[in-house]
Amino acid sequence: MKQYLKLRRLTNSVEINEVRRGSVVVGIGGYAIDKSPTKIATWALGSCVAIIFYDPYTSTGTLAHSLLPRPLRGVDLPTKYVSTAIPYLLRKFKALGIPPRRLQSALIGGANILQLDNGPNIGRSNVDKARLLLKKLSIPIVAIDVGGTSGRNVVLDLSTGTVYVWYTRSTFTAFSHRFKR
Protein backbone atom coordinates (compact mmCIF):
# COMPACT_ATOMS: atom_id res chain seq x y z
CA MET A 1 0.00 0.00 0.00
CA LYS A 2 1.66 3.21 -1.13
CA GLN A 3 1.70 6.21 1.16
CA TYR A 4 2.60 9.82 0.63
CA LEU A 5 2.60 12.96 2.70
CA LYS A 6 1.25 16.27 1.46
CA LEU A 7 1.90 19.47 3.39
CA ARG A 8 0.16 22.77 2.82
CA ARG A 9 -0.86 25.91 4.69
CA LEU A 10 -4.33 27.26 5.24
CA THR A 11 -4.02 30.99 4.79
CA ASN A 12 -7.18 32.21 6.45
CA SER A 13 -10.12 31.30 8.66
CA VAL A 14 -12.43 30.96 5.63
CA GLU A 15 -10.49 27.87 4.52
CA ILE A 16 -10.55 26.45 8.04
CA ASN A 17 -14.31 27.01 8.31
CA GLU A 18 -14.83 25.21 4.99
CA VAL A 19 -12.86 22.18 6.23
CA ARG A 20 -14.79 22.14 9.54
CA ARG A 21 -18.26 22.45 8.00
CA GLY A 22 -20.49 19.40 8.53
CA SER A 23 -18.04 17.45 10.69
CA VAL A 24 -19.08 14.87 13.27
CA VAL A 25 -17.31 16.17 16.40
CA VAL A 26 -15.63 13.80 18.86
CA GLY A 27 -15.06 14.91 22.47
CA ILE A 28 -12.36 13.87 24.94
CA GLY A 29 -12.42 10.10 25.38
CA GLY A 30 -14.78 9.67 22.46
CA TYR A 31 -14.55 8.31 18.95
CA ALA A 32 -16.46 8.06 15.70
CA ILE A 33 -16.19 5.52 12.91
CA ASP A 34 -17.86 6.04 9.54
CA LYS A 35 -17.52 5.94 5.76
CA SER A 36 -17.21 8.55 3.03
CA PRO A 37 -18.49 11.29 2.69
CA THR A 38 -18.38 11.91 6.46
CA LYS A 39 -15.86 14.24 8.10
CA ILE A 40 -14.80 13.43 11.68
CA ALA A 41 -13.27 16.17 13.83
CA THR A 42 -11.94 16.91 17.28
CA TRP A 43 -11.00 20.28 18.73
CA ALA A 44 -8.40 21.52 21.18
CA LEU A 45 -6.00 18.58 21.33
CA GLY A 46 -3.40 19.56 23.90
CA SER A 47 -1.50 16.68 25.48
CA CYS A 48 -4.25 14.36 24.20
CA VAL A 49 -3.62 12.43 21.00
CA ALA A 50 -5.95 11.83 18.08
CA ILE A 51 -5.62 8.25 16.88
CA ILE A 52 -6.78 7.94 13.29
CA PHE A 53 -7.26 4.79 11.24
CA TYR A 54 -8.24 4.77 7.58
CA ASP A 55 -9.03 1.97 5.13
CA PRO A 56 -8.38 3.38 1.64
CA TYR A 57 -10.30 0.55 -0.06
CA THR A 58 -13.66 1.32 1.58
CA SER A 59 -13.04 4.97 2.60
CA THR A 60 -13.86 3.94 6.18
CA GLY A 61 -12.10 5.71 9.01
CA THR A 62 -12.09 6.48 12.68
CA LEU A 63 -10.80 9.20 14.95
CA ALA A 64 -10.43 8.77 18.72
CA HIS A 65 -9.52 11.57 21.15
CA SER A 66 -7.40 9.82 23.82
CA LEU A 67 -6.56 11.60 27.07
CA LEU A 68 -3.95 9.39 28.77
CA PRO A 69 -1.58 6.58 27.78
CA ARG A 70 -3.27 4.03 30.08
CA PRO A 71 -5.97 3.94 32.74
CA LEU A 72 -4.98 4.67 36.33
CA ARG A 73 -7.96 2.64 37.57
CA GLY A 74 -10.81 0.94 35.75
CA VAL A 75 -11.70 1.82 32.17
CA ASP A 76 -14.76 4.07 31.88
CA LEU A 77 -14.46 4.80 28.14
CA PRO A 78 -12.31 2.46 26.02
CA THR A 79 -11.09 5.24 23.72
CA LYS A 80 -10.15 7.57 26.59
CA TYR A 81 -6.80 5.77 26.94
CA VAL A 82 -4.31 5.01 24.18
CA SER A 83 -3.63 1.49 25.51
CA THR A 84 -7.30 0.51 25.26
CA ALA A 85 -8.34 2.73 22.33
CA ILE A 86 -6.20 1.05 19.69
CA PRO A 87 -7.35 -2.54 20.33
CA TYR A 88 -10.96 -1.35 20.74
CA LEU A 89 -10.92 0.47 17.39
CA LEU A 90 -9.34 -2.53 15.65
CA ARG A 91 -12.17 -4.73 16.95
CA LYS A 92 -14.65 -2.25 15.46
CA PHE A 93 -12.93 -2.51 12.07
CA LYS A 94 -12.85 -6.31 12.26
CA ALA A 95 -16.61 -6.28 12.98
CA LEU A 96 -17.01 -4.33 9.72
CA GLY A 97 -14.96 -6.95 7.87
CA ILE A 98 -11.89 -4.72 7.56
CA PRO A 99 -8.62 -6.46 8.52
CA PRO A 100 -5.92 -4.46 10.35
CA ARG A 101 -3.42 -5.12 7.51
CA ARG A 102 -5.42 -2.74 5.27
CA LEU A 103 -5.32 0.16 7.72
CA GLN A 104 -3.15 3.24 7.66
CA SER A 105 -2.82 5.40 10.76
CA ALA A 106 -2.15 8.97 11.77
CA LEU A 107 -1.25 10.47 15.14
CA ILE A 108 -1.97 14.11 15.91
CA GLY A 109 -1.47 16.05 19.16
CA GLY A 110 0.61 15.05 22.15
CA ALA A 111 1.80 18.58 22.89
CA ASN A 112 3.66 19.57 26.04
CA ILE A 113 1.11 22.21 26.97
CA LEU A 114 2.13 22.66 30.64
CA GLN A 115 5.87 22.70 29.85
CA LEU A 116 6.86 21.51 33.32
CA ASP A 117 10.61 21.14 33.81
CA ASN A 118 10.41 18.27 36.30
CA GLY A 119 6.88 17.02 35.69
CA PRO A 120 5.66 14.31 33.37
CA ASN A 121 5.18 15.06 29.70
CA ILE A 122 1.78 13.43 29.21
CA GLY A 123 1.69 14.36 25.53
CA ARG A 124 4.95 12.54 24.82
CA SER A 125 3.77 9.54 26.86
CA ASN A 126 0.55 9.38 24.81
CA VAL A 127 2.46 9.47 21.52
CA ASP A 128 5.09 6.96 22.68
CA LYS A 129 2.39 4.50 23.78
CA ALA A 130 0.54 4.83 20.46
CA ARG A 131 3.73 4.39 18.42
CA LEU A 132 4.70 1.30 20.41
CA LEU A 133 1.29 -0.36 19.99
CA LEU A 134 1.03 0.46 16.29
CA LYS A 135 4.53 -0.89 15.66
CA LYS A 136 3.67 -4.14 17.49
CA LEU A 137 0.53 -4.45 15.36
CA SER A 138 2.41 -3.61 12.11
CA ILE A 139 0.04 -0.75 11.31
CA PRO A 140 1.94 2.00 9.48
CA ILE A 141 1.82 5.57 10.75
CA VAL A 142 1.65 7.51 7.49
CA ALA A 143 0.87 10.94 8.93
CA ILE A 144 2.13 12.39 12.19
CA ASP A 145 2.02 15.87 13.68
CA VAL A 146 2.92 15.60 17.36
CA GLY A 147 4.76 17.37 20.15
CA GLY A 148 5.54 21.03 20.46
CA THR A 149 3.67 23.37 22.78
CA SER A 150 0.58 24.27 20.76
CA GLY A 151 -2.84 22.68 20.78
CA ARG A 152 -4.30 21.36 17.55
CA ASN A 153 -7.63 20.92 15.81
CA VAL A 154 -8.14 17.95 13.46
CA VAL A 155 -10.55 17.01 10.70
CA LEU A 156 -10.48 13.62 8.94
CA ASP A 157 -12.24 13.87 5.57
CA LEU A 158 -13.24 10.33 4.63
CA SER A 159 -14.21 11.28 1.08
CA THR A 160 -10.61 12.25 0.26
CA GLY A 161 -8.61 10.47 2.96
CA THR A 162 -7.19 13.80 4.07
CA VAL A 163 -6.21 14.70 7.64
CA TYR A 164 -6.36 18.46 8.22
CA VAL A 165 -4.60 19.98 11.23
CA TRP A 166 -4.38 23.55 12.40
CA TYR A 167 -2.90 25.00 15.55
CA THR A 168 -4.75 26.77 18.34
CA ARG A 169 -1.90 29.21 18.93
CA SER A 170 0.10 31.48 16.60
CA THR A 171 -0.82 31.81 12.92
CA PHE A 172 -3.26 29.69 10.96
CA THR A 173 -0.99 26.96 9.66
CA ALA A 174 -2.05 23.52 8.60
CA PHE A 175 -0.61 20.13 7.99
CA SER A 176 -2.52 18.07 5.48
CA HIS A 177 -2.03 14.42 4.67
CA ARG A 178 -3.95 12.56 2.05
CA PHE A 179 -4.05 8.81 2.47
CA LYS A 180 -3.08 6.99 -0.72
CA ARG A 181 -5.81 4.80 -2.18
SULSUL-V485123 format. One line per field, one symbol per residue. phi: phi as a letter, one per 40 degrees, with the letter a starting at -180 (. if undefined). psi: psi as a letter, one per 40 degrees, with the letter a starting at -180 (. if undefined). burial: b if it has 16 or more other ideal C-beta (glycine too) atoms within 10 Angstrom, else e. Layout:
phi->???
psi->???
burial->???
//
This chain:
phi->.cbabbbabccaccccccccdgcccbcdgbaababdccbbbabfcbccbcbbbabccbfbaabbbccbcaccbcccbcccbdcbcccccccccdccgbcdcccbbbbbhgccccfccbccbcdcccccccdccccccfbccbaaabggbbcbbbbbcccbgbbbbbccbgccbabbbbccc
psi->hiiihhiihheiddddddddheihhhiheiiihaiifihhiiifhbeihhhhihhedefhiihighdidiidaihdhdedhddddddddddddddeehideeiiiihhbfigddfhdeiigdddddddddddddddefhhhehhgiaaeiiiihhhhedefhhhhiieiaigiihhhhhh.
burial->eeeeeeeeebeeeebbeebbeebbebebbebbbbeeebbbbbbebbbbbbbbbbbbeebbbbbbbbbbbeeeeeeebbbbbbbbbbebbbebbeeeebebebbbbbbbbbbbbeeeeeeebbbbbbbbbbbebbeeeebebbbbbbeeebbbbbbbbbebbbbbbbbeeeeeebbbbbbee
//
